[in-house]
Amino acid sequence: MATTATKRTLRKRNPNKIRENGRVSTIVMYAIAILVLFITLYPMYYVLILSLSEPSAAATMKVYTVPKGFSLAAYETLVTDSEMWRAYFNTFLYVVPTTLLMLLTCVLAAYPLTYKNLRGRKYINMFLLIPMYFSGGMIPSFLLITKLGLYDNPWSQILPACYSIWNIILVKSFFGTIPETLREAAKIDGANVYQVLLKVYLPLSAPILAVIAVYTIVGMWNSWFNALVYLPHTDWQPLQLYLRRVLVESTETLTTTLDPDTAREMALRNLSNAQLKYAMIIFTTLPMLVVYPFFQKYFVKGVMLGSLKE
């Protein structure tokens, strides 16, 4: 009885307070979540339903909730475009080696810095911080790429992007959270420096390596400016630069960007420029939407592996 009376007294003292797990707070949280979800997903949903509508309905741009009719004509036309498939292949050619080299350089640069008895460790850390605040800019980078013979070469997209000072610092900081007693125990068991890295540090560093991998994949997938500067010919240009040509430069017609067969197919199907452009957006975004959930599961698994305490 006393407990019930105390609860009633607290309710009277705070009649306007939103209680945790109460009905009002639950409604507010759900309303905010639905609003954020709508703002985030509706633009992509709008692009999707417009690309799936009948060409005549899509031409009016008055499709808001569900597709008017149902037509895969835009996608059927798009998959026949050889230029797009070439750009797709080029993008994968840049993403995969860049991600692997990024992980390799970050681990190899960060691991020695975890040893406190490393000579010059303080100065190496200072040297790593300087490029983060002072950059040479575009002109020195362009001159360097040209002098190395990488202009109009696929390696101009891979080598400059295969390292990051910020990522090295992130990996170094994460390595610093791993107890040194694990390293000492491995040495007592006869492990050398490389075995400690491979069998102790790397398995526990799955969370930070997964984060860096995702950031690198997404960054390279969306990259187009370096390709615009260093790849003048379309044979090696990535998917995002192809998409930029379609969406930005070809404002009136796509016939100058698409190959002749695709442009002819587009005319036969009476497809509008907007509908085909929206189909391209969905087609180029789909791989990231498919891959990310698998990395999200890996994040959770990696966090559990790295959650060790002394």
N, C-alpha and C positions, 0 to 999 in steps of 0.2 A: 504493500500500500504506500509505503514511504517513497519507493522508487517511482511509482505512478504519479504521485503528487509532485515530485521534483520535476518530472518531465513536463507536467502541465504548467508548472511555474516558469520553466524555461521558455515554453511556447508563448506565454503571456508577455514575458520580458522582450522577446524578439519576434513580434508578429509579422514583420516585413522581411525577415531574413530568409534567403534562399538556402534551404537545407541541402546538405550533401546527400545525393541519391534521392532527393525529393522529386515530386512530380514537376514542379516549375523548372527546376534546374535541368531535368531530363529533357523537357520540351525545348528549352532554350538551346541546349547543346545539339539536339537533333536538328533544330531549325538552322543553326549556324553551319553544321556539317552538310546539310542538304544544299544550302546556299553556296558554300564553297565548292561542293561537288558539281553543282549546276554551272557555275562560272568557269570551272576548270574543263569540264567535259563537253559542254554544249557546242563550243566552236568546232571541235573535232567531229562531233555528232552531226552538226550542220553540213560540214564538208562531206561526210559519208552519205547522208541521205540525198544530197544534191547530186553526188556522183552516181547514185543508184536510181535516180528518177528517169523518166522518159525524156529524151532529148528535147521535145517540145516544151515540157514542163520546166526543165532545168534552164532553158533559154530565158524564161521569164524571171528567174531568180526568186520566185515566190513559193519556196518550199521551206517550211519551218519546223514541222513536227515529224511527219512520216514521209517517205518517198511517194511522189505522185506517179503511180504506175511502178513498174519494176523493170529495170533494164541494165544489163551488164555490157552494153555496147561500148561504153568508155573504156572498161577494163579489157574487153576483147580487142579493141583497137590498140590499147597501150602495150599489151604483151607482144604485139608484132613489131614493136619499135626496136630495131637493132641498136640504135644509139643509146637507149636507156639501159639495155642489158649490158652493153659495154661499160657504161658508167657504173652500173651495179658491181660488175667484176672488178673494176678499178678501185672502188671503195673498199671492198673486202681485201683487196691486195694491199691497201694502205692500213686498214684497221688491225688486221691480225698481227703482222710483224711489229707494228708500232707498239701495240699493247704488250707483247712479249718482251720487246727490248726495254720498254718503260719499267716493267717489273724487275727485269734483270739489273738495269742500271741503278734503280732505287735501292735494291737489296745490297748490291755490291758496294755502293757508296756509303750506305748508312751503317752497315754492320761493323766495319773497322772503327767507326767513330764511337761505338759503344764501349770500347776498351779505354779505360781512363789512363792507362799507362802508354797510350799511343803518342809518339813524339810529334809535336806540332799540332796536336789535336785542337787546341784553342785557335790557332791561326787558320787551320782548315775550316773550322766553323765560321770564322769571320769572312773567309774567302767565299764561302757558299752564300753568305747573306748579301754580299755586295751586288751581285747580278739581280737580286730581287728588287733593289731600289734604283739601280742605275742600268739602263739598257742602251745599247748602241743605236737602236731604231731600225727602220726599214731599209735605209740605204746601205749601211754596212752589211746587213744580212743579205741583201741582194748581191752586193759585190762579192761576198764570201761564197755564196752559192754559185755565182758565175765563175769565180776563179777555181773552184773545186770541180768544175765541169758537170755540175748537177742541174744546170738550167735545161728545161724541157726534158727532164729525166724523172722517173718515178721516185728515185731516192731523195729528191728534193722535198717530198712530202713525208718521208719516213724519218730520215736522220735528224732534222731539226726538232721533231716532235717526240723523239724517243727518250728524252730526259726532261726532268723538271726539278728545279731546286726546291720548290714548295713540297713536292711529293717526297723528295729525299729527306727533308726535315720531318715530314709526317712519319715516315717509316723509322727514322732515327728516334723520334720521340716515343713511338710505340715500342721499339726495341728496349728503350730505357725503362719501360714499365715491367719488363720481364725480370723476375728475381735473379740476381747474380748467383744465388745458391744452386739454381738449376745448371748454370754453366759450370760451376765448380764441381758439382756432382758428376756431370758428364765427363769432365777432365779426369776425375778420380777413376772413373770406369774405363779410361783409356781413349777417350774421344779426342781427336785433334780439332783444330780451329774450323776446318771445313765440315766435319761431322757435327760439331755443335751447331753450326748454321743450318745444316740440312735437316737434322733430326730433332733439334730443340727449338730454334728460333722460327723457322719457316712454318712448322705446324701450328705454333701459337700465334702467328701473325696473319692468319687467314682473314680476319676482319679488315685490317688496313689494306691488305693486298687486294681483296675483293673490291673495296671502295675505289682504290686507284685504278683497277682494271675497268670498272664501270665508267668512271670519269674519263678515262682515256678513250674507251670505245665510243661513248657519246660525243666527246669532243672531236674525234677524228671523223665520225659519221656526219656530224654537222659542219665540218670545216669546208670552206670554199675559198677563202681569201688567198691563202698561200697558193692554191692551185691556180687562181686567177692571175697571180703574179709570176709564178715559176713555170706554168704549163701553158704555153700559148696555143698548142695544138690540141684538138679535141680528143685525140686518140687515148690520152692518159688522164683526162679530166675526170674527177669523181662525180658521184651522183648529185651532191648538193649544188655543184657548179652547173651541171646539166639542168637541174630544177630551177636554178636562178635564171638561166637563159630562157627557160620556158615561161616563168612567172613574171619576170621583170622586163627582160629585153623584148620579148615577143608579146607586146601589149595588144596588137591588133590581129595578128594571125600566127599560127604555129607552123605554117608550111615551111618557113625558113629554118626552123629548128629541128623538126621531125624529118626522118628519112622520107623519100618520095613515096614509098609504098604505104607507109603509115598515114601520110597526109592524104593520099588518095582514098584510103579506107575511111578516114575521118569524114571526107566529103560525101562518100556514098552513104554513110550512116546519118548524115545531117547532125553531127555532134557540134555543140557550141564550144568555143574556146574555153569558157569557164568550166564546163563540165569535165572536159579532158584534163584541165589543170588540177581540178579538185581530185580527180581520180589519181593523178600523179602524186599529189600530196599524201593520200592514203597509202598508195603503193610504196612510197619511199619511207614512210614512217612506220609501217607495219613491222619490219624486223626489230626495231627498238622496243616496240610494244610487246613483242613475243619473247624477247630475250630477257627483259628486265625482271619479270617475276621469278625466273630461275635464279638470278643473282640475289633477289630479295631473300629467298630461302637460304641461300648460301651465307648471306649476312648473319642470319639468326644462328646458323650452325657455327660460323666462325666466331661469333661473340661468345658462344658457350665454350668453344675450345680455348679462347683466350682469357677466360675468366678464372685466373689462378691467383691465389693469394699466398703470401709467405706465412 
